[in-house]
Amino acid sequence: MKKFLAFLMAFAVIGSVLAGCGGGGGEKKDAPKPAADGGKKFINIATGGTAGTYYPLGGALADILNKNVKGANASAQSTGASVANVNLLKEGKVDIAFIQNDIAYYAVNGTEMFKDKKVESLKGLATLYPETVQIVTTAKTGIKTIADLKGKRVAVGAAGSGTEANARQILNIAGITYKDIKPQYLSFGEAASALKDGNVDAGFVVAGFPTAAIQDLATQHEVVMVSVDAALADKLIAQYPYYTKVTIPAKTYNKVETDTAAVAVKCMLAVTDKMDADTGYAIVKALYGNLDRMKAAHNVSKNITKESAKDGMSIKLNAGAEKFFSEK
């Protein structure tokens, strides 16, 4: 009997000790645990393919944010670029994305490849640099103006692509429809090869200049760059506000001795309305305070300036970004 009572007392003592270890008493039970991430703000950045321009710029932006935004833990990831990045933003899988400003416009307004699939939550942080719509032909075709494209075989971009939309819009503003030309739905690489082989007469190429594919073409053929004159550009921009005017300087390509007037869409940084104003402000402040890091990542960054950060902005800005750009 004594042994049994001793056993019960020992069991009671052990039970009370275990209860104390479990934090079951008083206020300690509801005391919050420290965050496992130490208060870090995770920022996922969607870029493009590893061989493209967006990817190194995304890595540089992540580096800038990690060093200049308190608590930031930013990282860049390779993606399928603009259209894919809009969907990643919509799904909440990334926080910032590099996209073309025309693609952002289509998404917010539910047009082109986003017809009946509006993404109204998109907001802009800044436009960065131009991606120029280059209309390329060769001297032997006799094409010198957009009007000369009538009746010709024209590479207008892959079906459903941003390039195809750019080509169609520019042609339409010039009074030309696909019924007036022989449209060839070719990707960027296919268009360059077809021009080289003489299988098309002209092609639309949307990229920063100089473009390697056109440089290569110019080593074998006398390249002619077709201008988008100022009057046509003004009409285009009035209808499609995401375009901007640019000039392709003389000698950008072999034996092209004069400047070429052109239009461009712009690479931009986009977020969604889930990003608060303070975070948006901190991001653009860090970016524009450290442009040397962006320039070290890719030469195209020489075009990134605070003064041009709203040029061609096709969607509403994040409130924090708007505040930053309004400051002098």
C-alpha positions in Angstrom: 0.0 0.0 0.0 2.8 2.4 0.9 4.5 1.6 -2.4 1.2 2.3 -4.3 0.8 5.7 -2.6 4.4 6.6 -3.3 3.8 5.7 -7.0 0.8 8.0 -7.1 2.7 10.9 -5.6 5.6 10.5 -8.0 3.2 10.4 -10.9 1.5 13.7 -9.8 4.9 15.4 -9.5 5.9 14.3 -13.0 2.6 15.5 -14.4 2.9 18.9 -12.9 6.5 19.3 -14.3 5.4 18.2 -17.7 2.5 20.7 -17.6 4.9 23.5 -16.8 7.2 22.5 -19.7 4.3 22.7 -22.1 3.7 26.4 -21.4 0.2 25.8 -20.4 -0.1 28.3 -17.6 -0.9 32.0 -17.5 -0.1 34.5 -20.3 2.8 32.4 -21.6 0.3 30.2 -23.4 -0.7 33.0 -25.9 2.7 34.7 -26.2 3.5 35.2 -29.9 6.5 33.4 -31.3 9.2 35.3 -33.1 8.8 35.2 -36.9 10.9 32.5 -38.4 12.1 34.8 -41.2 13.2 37.5 -38.8 10.8 40.1 -40.3 12.1 39.7 -43.8 10.1 41.1 -46.7 10.3 38.5 -49.5 10.2 40.0 -52.9 10.0 37.6 -55.9 11.0 39.2 -59.3 9.9 37.7 -62.6 12.2 38.4 -65.5 12.5 36.4 -68.8 14.8 33.8 -70.3 18.3 33.5 -69.0 19.7 34.6 -72.4 17.6 37.8 -72.6 17.9 41.3 -71.1 15.3 41.0 -68.4 17.2 38.3 -66.5 20.4 40.1 -65.7 18.5 43.3 -64.9 16.3 41.4 -62.5 19.3 40.0 -60.7 20.7 43.5 -60.4 17.4 44.8 -59.1 17.3 42.1 -56.5 20.8 43.0 -55.4 19.8 46.7 -55.1 16.7 45.9 -53.0 18.6 43.6 -50.7 21.2 46.2 -50.0 19.0 49.3 -49.8 15.5 48.3 -48.7 15.2 47.4 -45.0 14.2 43.8 -44.4 14.2 43.0 -48.2 14.9 39.4 -49.2 14.6 39.8 -53.0 15.4 37.2 -55.7 15.0 37.0 -59.5 13.6 34.1 -61.4 13.7 33.1 -65.1 10.3 33.1 -66.7 8.6 33.1 -70.1 8.7 37.0 -70.1 5.9 39.5 -70.5 2.7 37.5 -71.0 3.7 34.8 -68.6 4.8 37.4 -66.0 1.4 39.1 -66.1 -0.2 35.8 -65.2 2.4 35.2 -62.4 1.5 38.6 -60.9 -2.2 37.8 -61.2 -1.7 34.5 -59.4 0.3 36.1 -56.6 3.4 34.0 -57.4 5.7 37.0 -57.9 5.7 40.6 -56.5 7.5 42.5 -59.3 7.7 41.7 -63.0 9.5 43.0 -66.1 7.0 43.3 -68.9 6.4 45.4 -72.0 4.1 48.3 -71.5 1.9 47.3 -74.4 1.3 43.9 -72.8 0.4 45.6 -69.5 -2.1 47.8 -71.4 -3.7 44.7 -73.1 -4.0 43.0 -69.7 -5.6 45.8 -67.9 -8.0 46.6 -70.7 -8.8 43.0 -71.7 -7.6 43.3 -75.3 -5.4 41.3 -77.7 -4.1 38.1 -76.0 -6.0 39.1 -72.8 -9.3 39.5 -74.6 -12.0 38.5 -72.0 -9.2 37.9 -69.4 -8.7 41.3 -67.8 -6.1 41.7 -65.1 -7.3 45.0 -63.6 -5.1 44.6 -60.5 -1.9 45.5 -62.4 -0.1 48.7 -61.4 3.1 50.3 -62.7 6.3 51.1 -60.9 8.3 52.7 -63.8 9.1 52.4 -67.5 12.7 51.6 -68.0 14.0 51.6 -71.6 12.7 51.4 -75.2 12.1 48.2 -77.1 12.1 49.6 -80.6 9.7 48.5 -83.4 12.2 48.1 -86.3 10.9 47.7 -89.8 13.6 46.0 -91.8 14.1 45.3 -95.5 16.9 45.1 -98.0 17.8 47.5 -100.9 16.9 45.0 -103.6 13.2 45.0 -102.6 12.8 48.7 -103.4 10.9 49.3 -100.2 11.6 52.7 -98.7 8.4 53.7 -96.9 5.5 52.0 -95.1 3.3 52.6 -98.1 5.7 50.5 -100.2 4.8 47.4 -98.1 1.6 47.0 -100.0 1.6 43.8 -102.0 4.8 42.6 -100.3 5.6 39.6 -98.1 5.9 41.0 -94.6 6.9 39.1 -91.5 4.5 40.5 -88.9 5.5 38.4 -85.9 4.2 35.1 -84.5 0.4 34.8 -84.4 -0.9 36.3 -81.1 2.5 37.8 -80.2 3.2 41.3 -79.0 5.2 42.0 -82.2 2.2 41.0 -84.4 0.0 43.4 -82.5 2.6 46.2 -83.0 2.8 45.5 -86.7 -1.0 45.4 -87.2 -1.5 48.6 -85.3 1.2 50.5 -87.2 0.0 49.3 -90.5 -3.6 50.1 -89.7 -2.7 53.7 -88.7 -0.9 54.0 -92.1 -4.1 52.8 -93.8 -2.8 49.3 -94.6 -4.6 46.1 -93.6 -3.4 42.5 -93.9 -5.5 42.3 -97.1 -3.1 44.8 -98.6 0.1 42.7 -97.9 1.0 39.1 -97.7 1.4 38.6 -94.0 3.9 36.0 -92.8 3.4 35.0 -89.1 7.0 34.4 -88.2 8.8 34.6 -84.9 11.7 36.9 -84.3 14.3 34.3 -85.4 12.3 33.0 -88.3 11.8 36.5 -89.6 15.5 37.2 -89.5 16.3 34.0 -91.4 13.6 34.7 -94.0 14.9 38.2 -94.7 18.4 36.8 -95.1 17.2 34.1 -97.5 14.9 36.4 -99.4 11.8 34.5 -98.5 10.1 37.7 -97.2 10.5 41.3 -98.4 10.3 43.1 -95.0 9.9 42.3 -91.4 8.9 43.8 -88.0 11.5 43.2 -85.3 10.8 44.5 -81.8 14.0 44.7 -79.7 16.6 47.1 -78.3 19.0 48.2 -80.9 21.5 47.3 -82.3 19.8 43.9 -82.7 22.2 41.1 -83.4 20.0 39.5 -86.0 19.8 42.7 -88.1 23.5 43.3 -87.7 24.1 39.8 -89.1 21.7 40.5 -92.0 23.6 43.7 -92.7 26.8 41.8 -93.2 25.3 39.9 -96.2 22.8 42.4 -97.6 22.3 46.1 -97.9 19.9 46.8 -95.1 17.2 49.5 -95.3 15.4 50.7 -92.2 11.9 52.0 -92.9 10.9 55.1 -90.9 7.7 55.8 -89.0 7.4 59.5 -89.7 6.4 62.0 -87.0 2.8 62.5 -88.2 2.1 58.8 -88.3 3.8 58.3 -84.9 1.6 61.1 -83.4 -1.6 59.4 -84.7 -0.4 56.0 -83.4 0.4 57.4 -79.9 -3.0 59.2 -79.8 -4.7 55.8 -80.2 -2.2 53.6 -78.4 -0.6 55.6 -75.5 2.0 53.0 -74.7 4.1 53.9 -77.8 6.9 56.4 -77.6 9.0 58.1 -80.4 12.6 57.0 -80.7 15.4 57.5 -83.2 17.7 54.7 -84.5 21.0 56.6 -85.1 22.8 56.5 -88.4 25.4 53.7 -88.6 23.7 51.6 -86.0 23.7 49.0 -88.8 26.3 48.5 -91.6 25.8 51.0 -94.4 22.7 52.7 -92.9 24.0 56.2 -93.1 20.9 58.2 -91.9 18.9 58.3 -88.7 15.7 56.3 -88.7 12.5 57.7 -87.0 10.8 54.9 -85.2 8.4 54.1 -82.4 9.0 51.9 -79.4 7.2 50.1 -76.6 8.9 50.1 -73.3 10.2 47.6 -70.8 8.5 48.4 -67.5 8.3 47.2 -64.0 4.8 46.1 -62.9 3.3 45.0 -59.6 -0.3 44.5 -58.4 -2.6 46.5 -56.1 -1.4 44.2 -53.3 1.8 46.2 -53.0 1.4 49.1 -50.6 2.6 52.6 -51.3 5.4 52.6 -48.8 6.9 49.5 -50.4 6.5 50.9 -53.9 8.2 54.1 -52.8 11.1 52.2 -51.2 11.6 50.1 -54.3 11.8 52.9 -56.9 13.9 55.1 -54.6 16.4 52.3 -54.2 16.4 51.6 -58.0 16.9 55.2 -59.1 19.5 55.8 -56.4 21.6 52.9 -57.7 21.5 52.9 -61.5 25.2 52.2 -61.8 24.4 48.7 -60.6 21.8 48.3 -63.3 24.3 49.6 -65.9 26.8 47.1 -64.8 24.3 44.3 -65.5 23.4 45.4 -69.1 24.3 48.3 -71.4 20.6 49.0 -72.2 20.3 50.4 -68.7 22.0 53.6 -69.9 18.5 54.6 -71.0 17.0 54.3 -67.5 16.4 57.7 -65.9 14.0 59.1 -63.3 13.0 61.8 -65.9 11.8 59.2 -68.4 10.3 56.8 -65.8 6.7 57.7 -66.7 7.2 57.9 -70.5 4.9 55.4 -72.1 3.4 54.3 -68.8 0.3 52.5 -70.0 -1.4 51.7 -66.7 -2.0 53.4 -63.3 1.1 53.8 -61.1 1.5 52.4 -57.6 0.8 55.3 -55.3 4.3 55.2 -53.7 6.0 55.3 -57.1 3.8 58.3 -58.1 4.9 60.1 -55.0 8.5 59.4 -55.7 8.4 60.7 -59.3 6.5 63.8 -58.2 9.4 64.8 -55.9 12.2 67.0 -57.2 
